[in-house]
Amino acid sequence: MKMGIIGVGAVGSATAMAAASRARVREIVLVNRSRARAKAVATDMHYGMALSPMVSICAGDYGDLADAGLAIITAGVNEKAGGATDRSDPAGRLRLLDTNVKVFQDIVPQLVKAAPRAVILVATDPPEPLVDVARQLAGHDRVMGTSTYLDSLRFRLHVAERLGVSPGCVEANVVGEHGTSSVFLWSSARIGGMPVRHLLAKHKIEFDAFRKAVEQDVRFANITIIEGIGASQYGIGMLSARIAEVILRDERAVFPAGSYNPRFGTAVSLPSVVGRQGVVEVLEPDMSDEEKQGLDRSAARLKETVRNYLGAKERS
């Protein structure tokens, strides 16, 4: 029940706060390039621990991650600092890859040496290519990304708000890339077992306009947040804390997660069974022909991005 968070910036701090508030892990170790920052965040949160008596939180170094079941990597340049906030830019979060690979090359070997059995959860953007990078650096397959889980929650929320139901009652997933090539699975989107398209027809709501509005809000949610507070942090923090519970408690929960997929030859996000070893099984849901083609294109784009990056490094 011990987890580490590497990178105590906006996302790392939000993840720590969410995990401590939920009080379903026993120990949280914060590791940061600036030990003073990690210590300050841990101290600040420590004063509220009387409200969460089963959780201890401390600042540490990589050696303090020994016996951790999970390490969440949130370190790296974010979209604002990395220049990935242009809504018309087809590259989107992929622009952050070069800078954040360098960060991972420093972090992952130290992490694996200290906690060789820990699952590695990538919350840094772009998550799918960084899952591939972390997997190679770690030398094992217990690597997964938050990926399109956040997109899926946003998808469900925007559908729910427009139809006046609780988001928890909406079943809808986004797959592929946590980025501009993501694929919305409208064909399997349901509320109470009823296809969303049928419910829209019942309420005389035109599907194409509804779809366009929802996808627009979901695709650019991060940029809208960044324009207001500088970083998308709280949603991903809450989500990462929930994934931590799933892994440390071996819940075998099912949600979209990024992992290396041999069929595509790269990491992609698909509904997955997640437990103590990370992704236990990948589930590929029924899709329309359009959605299947979209997933193939998204996977090809991710594979090409990683290949081009590795090729550029070899040439240099």
C-alpha positions as CSV (number, residue, x, y, z in Angstrom):
1,M,0.0,0.0,0.0
2,K,3.0,2.3,-0.6
3,M,3.2,4.6,-3.6
4,G,5.7,7.1,-4.9
5,I,5.0,10.3,-6.9
6,I,7.9,11.5,-9.0
7,G,7.5,15.2,-9.9
8,V,5.8,17.4,-7.4
9,G,4.5,20.1,-9.7
10,A,0.9,20.9,-10.3
11,V,-0.1,17.4,-11.3
12,G,2.0,15.6,-8.7
13,S,0.7,17.8,-5.9
14,A,-2.9,17.3,-7.0
15,T,-2.3,13.6,-7.2
16,A,-0.9,13.5,-3.7
17,M,-3.7,15.5,-2.3
18,A,-6.4,13.4,-3.9
19,A,-4.7,10.1,-2.8
20,A,-4.4,11.4,0.8
21,S,-8.0,12.7,0.9
22,R,-9.3,9.3,-0.3
23,A,-7.2,7.6,2.4
24,R,-7.0,4.3,0.6
25,V,-3.2,4.1,0.5
26,R,-1.0,3.8,3.5
27,E,2.2,5.6,2.5
28,I,3.0,8.3,-0.1
29,V,6.6,9.3,-0.9
30,L,7.2,12.5,-2.9
31,V,10.3,12.7,-5.0
32,N,11.2,15.8,-6.8
33,R,14.3,17.4,-8.5
34,S,14.0,20.1,-5.8
35,R,14.0,18.2,-2.5
36,A,12.9,21.5,-0.8
37,R,9.7,21.6,-2.8
38,A,8.9,18.0,-2.1
39,K,9.5,18.6,1.6
40,A,7.4,21.7,1.6
41,V,4.4,20.0,-0.1
42,A,4.7,17.0,2.2
43,T,4.9,19.2,5.3
44,D,1.9,21.3,4.2
45,M,-0.1,18.1,3.7
46,H,1.2,16.5,6.9
47,Y,-0.6,19.1,9.0
48,G,-3.9,17.8,7.7
49,M,-3.1,14.2,8.2
50,A,-5.1,14.1,11.5
51,L,-8.1,14.0,9.2
52,S,-6.7,11.0,7.3
53,P,-5.0,9.0,10.1
54,M,-4.3,6.0,7.9
55,V,-2.0,7.9,5.5
56,S,1.6,9.0,6.0
57,I,3.2,11.3,3.5
58,C,6.8,12.3,3.3
59,A,9.5,13.7,1.0
60,G,12.2,11.3,-0.1
61,D,14.8,10.2,-2.6
62,Y,14.6,7.3,-5.0
63,G,15.9,5.0,-2.3
64,D,12.8,5.7,-0.2
65,L,10.7,4.1,-2.9
66,A,11.9,0.6,-2.0
67,D,9.0,-1.8,-1.6
68,A,6.6,0.6,-3.3
69,G,3.9,-1.1,-5.3
70,L,3.4,1.9,-7.6
71,A,5.3,4.9,-8.9
72,I,3.5,7.6,-10.7
73,I,5.6,9.8,-12.9
74,T,4.2,13.3,-13.3
75,A,7.5,15.1,-13.9
76,G,8.2,16.9,-17.2
77,V,7.3,20.0,-19.1
78,N,3.5,20.6,-19.4
79,E,1.5,21.9,-22.3
80,K,1.8,25.6,-21.5
81,A,5.5,25.5,-21.0
82,G,6.0,23.2,-23.9
83,G,4.1,25.3,-26.4
84,A,1.2,22.7,-26.9
85,T,-1.8,25.0,-26.4
86,D,-2.7,25.9,-30.1
87,R,-6.1,24.4,-30.9
88,S,-5.2,24.3,-34.6
89,D,-1.9,22.4,-34.1
90,P,-2.4,18.7,-35.2
91,A,0.6,17.7,-33.2
92,G,-0.9,18.7,-29.9
93,R,0.7,17.0,-26.9
94,L,3.2,15.1,-29.1
95,R,5.2,18.3,-29.2
96,L,6.3,17.6,-25.6
97,L,7.9,14.2,-26.4
98,D,11.5,15.3,-27.1
99,T,11.8,17.3,-23.9
100,N,10.0,14.8,-21.7
101,V,11.9,11.8,-23.0
102,K,15.1,13.4,-21.5
103,V,13.3,13.7,-18.2
104,F,12.3,10.0,-18.3
105,Q,15.8,8.9,-19.2
106,D,17.0,10.4,-15.9
107,I,14.1,9.2,-13.8
108,V,13.2,5.6,-14.9
109,P,16.6,3.9,-14.4
110,Q,16.8,5.4,-10.8
111,L,13.2,4.4,-10.2
112,V,13.7,0.8,-11.4
113,K,16.9,0.4,-9.4
114,A,15.1,1.5,-6.2
115,A,11.8,-0.2,-6.7
116,P,12.2,-3.0,-9.3
117,R,8.8,-4.5,-8.6
118,A,6.7,-1.3,-8.8
119,V,4.2,-0.7,-11.5
120,I,5.0,2.6,-13.4
121,L,2.1,4.8,-14.1
122,V,2.8,7.6,-16.7
123,A,0.8,10.7,-16.1
124,T,3.2,13.0,-18.1
125,D,2.2,14.1,-21.6
126,P,2.3,12.6,-24.2
127,P,1.5,9.4,-22.2
128,E,1.4,6.8,-24.9
129,P,4.8,7.5,-26.5
130,L,6.2,7.9,-23.0
131,V,4.8,4.5,-22.0
132,D,6.9,3.0,-24.9
133,V,10.0,4.9,-23.7
134,A,9.5,4.0,-20.0
135,R,8.9,0.4,-20.9
136,Q,12.2,0.3,-22.8
137,L,14.1,2.0,-20.1
138,A,12.6,-0.1,-17.3
139,G,13.1,-3.4,-19.1
140,H,9.7,-4.8,-18.0
141,D,6.0,-4.5,-19.1
142,R,4.5,-3.2,-15.8
143,V,4.2,0.2,-17.4
144,M,0.9,1.9,-18.2
145,G,-0.4,5.4,-18.9
146,T,-3.4,7.4,-17.6
147,S,-4.0,8.1,-21.4
148,T,-7.6,8.4,-22.5
149,Y,-9.2,7.6,-19.1
150,L,-9.4,11.3,-18.5
151,D,-10.8,11.9,-22.0
152,S,-13.4,9.3,-21.3
153,L,-14.5,10.9,-18.1
154,R,-14.8,14.2,-19.9
155,F,-16.8,12.5,-22.6
156,R,-19.2,11.1,-20.1
157,L,-19.5,14.4,-18.3
158,H,-20.4,16.4,-21.3
159,V,-22.9,13.8,-22.6
160,A,-24.4,13.7,-19.1
161,E,-24.7,17.4,-18.6
162,R,-26.4,17.8,-22.0
163,L,-28.9,15.0,-21.3
164,G,-29.5,15.8,-17.6
165,V,-28.2,12.6,-16.0
166,S,-25.5,11.7,-13.6
167,P,-22.0,11.2,-15.3
168,G,-21.7,8.0,-13.4
169,C,-24.7,6.6,-15.4
170,V,-23.0,7.2,-18.8
171,E,-21.0,4.4,-20.4
172,A,-18.7,6.0,-23.0
173,N,-15.1,5.6,-23.9
174,V,-12.3,7.4,-25.8
175,V,-9.5,5.2,-27.2
176,G,-6.3,5.6,-29.1
177,E,-4.2,8.6,-28.3
178,H,-4.7,11.1,-25.4
179,G,-4.4,13.8,-28.0
180,T,-5.6,15.1,-31.3
181,S,-6.1,11.6,-32.9
182,S,-8.3,10.2,-30.1
183,V,-11.4,8.2,-31.1
184,F,-14.8,8.6,-29.5
185,L,-16.7,5.4,-29.3
186,W,-20.2,6.7,-30.0
187,S,-21.4,3.4,-31.3
188,S,-21.1,1.9,-27.8
189,A,-22.0,5.0,-25.7
190,R,-25.0,4.1,-23.5
191,I,-27.1,5.4,-20.7
192,G,-29.0,2.8,-18.7
193,G,-28.3,0.3,-21.5
194,M,-29.9,2.6,-24.1
195,P,-27.6,3.8,-26.9
196,V,-27.0,7.5,-26.7
197,R,-28.0,7.9,-30.3
198,H,-31.4,6.4,-29.6
199,L,-31.9,8.6,-26.6
200,L,-31.0,11.7,-28.7
201,A,-33.5,10.6,-31.3
202,K,-36.1,10.2,-28.6
203,H,-35.5,13.8,-27.5
204,K,-35.4,15.0,-31.1
205,I,-31.7,16.1,-30.7
206,E,-29.7,16.1,-34.0
207,F,-26.8,13.6,-33.5
208,D,-24.1,15.2,-35.7
209,A,-24.4,18.6,-34.0
210,F,-24.5,17.0,-30.6
211,R,-21.5,14.9,-31.4
212,K,-19.5,17.9,-32.8
213,A,-20.2,20.0,-29.7
214,V,-19.2,17.2,-27.2
215,E,-16.0,16.3,-29.0
216,Q,-15.0,19.9,-29.3
217,D,-15.4,20.4,-25.6
218,V,-13.5,17.2,-24.7
219,R,-10.7,17.7,-27.2
220,F,-9.9,21.2,-26.0
221,A,-10.8,20.8,-22.3
222,N,-7.1,20.9,-21.3
223,I,-6.5,24.1,-23.2
224,T,-9.5,25.8,-21.7
225,I,-8.3,24.9,-18.2
226,I,-4.8,26.1,-19.0
227,E,-6.1,29.4,-20.2
228,G,-7.7,29.9,-16.8
229,I,-5.2,28.4,-14.3
230,G,-2.1,27.6,-16.2
231,A,-2.2,23.8,-15.9
232,S,-4.7,21.0,-16.1
233,Q,-4.1,19.3,-12.8
234,Y,-7.1,18.5,-10.6
235,G,-8.9,16.1,-12.8
236,I,-5.8,14.1,-13.7
237,G,-4.8,14.2,-10.0
238,M,-8.1,12.7,-9.0
239,L,-7.9,10.1,-11.7
240,S,-4.3,9.1,-10.9
241,A,-5.3,8.7,-7.2
242,R,-8.1,6.4,-8.3
243,I,-5.8,4.3,-10.5
244,A,-3.4,4.0,-7.5
245,E,-6.2,2.5,-5.5
246,V,-7.0,0.0,-8.3
247,I,-3.4,-1.1,-8.5
248,L,-2.5,-1.3,-4.8
249,R,-5.7,-3.0,-3.9
250,D,-5.6,-5.3,-6.9
251,E,-9.2,-4.3,-7.8
252,R,-9.2,-5.6,-11.4
253,A,-11.2,-2.5,-12.4
254,V,-11.8,-1.8,-16.1
255,F,-11.2,1.6,-17.7
256,P,-9.2,3.0,-20.7
257,A,-5.5,2.8,-20.1
258,G,-2.4,3.1,-22.2
259,S,-0.1,0.1,-22.5
260,Y,2.1,-1.5,-25.2
261,N,-0.1,-3.4,-27.6
262,P,1.7,-6.0,-29.8
263,R,-1.1,-5.8,-32.4
264,F,-0.3,-2.2,-33.1
265,G,3.4,-2.4,-32.3
266,T,3.1,0.6,-30.0
267,A,1.3,1.8,-26.8
268,V,-2.3,2.8,-27.3
269,S,-5.2,3.4,-24.9
270,L,-8.0,0.8,-24.8
271,P,-10.3,-0.4,-22.1
272,S,-8.2,-2.6,-19.8
273,V,-8.4,-4.8,-16.7
274,V,-6.1,-3.2,-14.2
275,G,-4.7,-4.8,-11.0
276,R,-1.6,-5.2,-8.9
277,Q,0.6,-5.9,-11.9
278,G,-0.8,-3.0,-13.9
279,V,-2.6,-3.8,-17.1
280,V,-3.7,-7.5,-16.8
281,E,-5.8,-7.7,-20.0
282,V,-6.6,-5.4,-22.8
283,L,-10.2,-5.4,-24.1
284,E,-11.0,-4.3,-27.6
285,P,-14.7,-3.3,-27.7
286,D,-17.0,-3.6,-30.6
287,M,-16.6,-0.6,-32.9
288,S,-18.1,0.7,-36.0
289,D,-16.0,0.6,-39.2
290,E,-15.3,4.3,-38.8
291,E,-14.1,3.9,-35.3
292,K,-11.9,0.9,-36.2
293,Q,-10.3,3.0,-38.9
294,G,-9.8,5.9,-36.5
295,L,-8.1,3.6,-34.0
296,D,-5.8,2.2,-36.7
297,R,-4.9,5.8,-37.7
298,S,-4.3,6.9,-34.1
299,A,-2.1,3.8,-33.4
300,A,-0.1,4.4,-36.7
301,R,0.4,8.0,-35.8
302,L,1.7,7.1,-32.3
303,K,4.0,4.4,-33.7
304,E,5.4,6.8,-36.3
305,T,6.0,9.4,-33.7
306,V,8.1,7.0,-31.5
307,R,9.9,5.6,-34.6
308,N,10.8,9.1,-35.9
309,Y,12.0,10.1,-32.4
310,L,14.2,7.1,-32.1
311,G,15.4,7.5,-35.7
312,A,16.4,11.1,-35.0
313,K,18.3,10.1,-31.9
314,E,20.2,7.4,-33.8
315,R,21.2,9.8,-36.5
316,S,22.4,12.4,-34.0
